[in-house]
Amino acid sequence: MSAVVGIGCRASASPEAIAALVGEARARAGLELSSLHTAAAVAAPALAEAAARLGLPLYRHDEAALAAVAGRVVSYSPRVEARFGVGSVAEAAALVGAGEGARLIVPKFSAEGVSCAVAES
């Protein structure tokens, strides 16, 4: 099994908040940190810093890739859809990152300007 944590965040999100929520996502999925990869849609310095602190690879996906899985996300934010074309950046990034046939195992949850979701292939 390959698991991917998808991350969406505000530009003001801190690396500490991102790392904490990734840890919570891992716990909710019942996975070891080493079994996760990270995926995100928006380039933000805090994302790269948090991934580096956690020792996780960071993959960025463009809006076209997210739009391709838009019908498979289960959470919906009108504001996020207006800006990124998908109802949940975190869920879409997790699904894209986990690859074809991926399914969400932890739907989006949020804290401190950060959203996470986990998908597995």
Secondary structure as the mmCIF struct_conf table of DSSP 4:
data_model
#
loop_
_struct_conf.conf_type_id
_struct_conf.id
_struct_conf.beg_label_comp_id
_struct_conf.beg_label_asym_id
_struct_conf.beg_label_seq_id
_struct_conf.end_label_comp_id
_struct_conf.end_label_asym_id
_struct_conf.end_label_seq_id
STRN STRN1 ALA A 3 CYS A 9
TURN_TY1_P TURN_TY1_P1 ALA A 11 SER A 12
HELX_RH_AL_P HELX_RH_AL_P1 PRO A 15 ALA A 29
TURN_TY1_P TURN_TY1_P2 GLY A 30 GLY A 30
HELX_RH_3T_P HELX_RH_3T_P1 LEU A 33 SER A 35
STRN STRN2 LEU A 36 ALA A 40
BEND BEND1 ALA A 41 VAL A 42
HELX_RH_AL_P HELX_RH_AL_P2 PRO A 45 LEU A 54
TURN_TY1_P TURN_TY1_P3 GLY A 55 GLY A 55
STRN STRN3 LEU A 58 ARG A 60
HELX_RH_AL_P HELX_RH_AL_P3 GLU A 63 ALA A 68
TURN_TY1_P TURN_TY1_P4 VAL A 69 VAL A 69
HELX_RH_3T_P HELX_RH_3T_P2 ALA A 70 ARG A 72
HELX_RH_AL_P HELX_RH_AL_P4 PRO A 78 PHE A 84
BEND BEND2 GLY A 85 GLY A 87
HELX_RH_AL_P HELX_RH_AL_P5 VAL A 89 ALA A 98
TURN_TY1_P TURN_TY1_P5 GLU A 100 GLY A 101
STRN STRN4 ARG A 103 ALA A 111
TURN_TY1_P TURN_TY1_P6 GLU A 112 GLY A 113
STRN STRN5 VAL A 114 GLU A 120
#
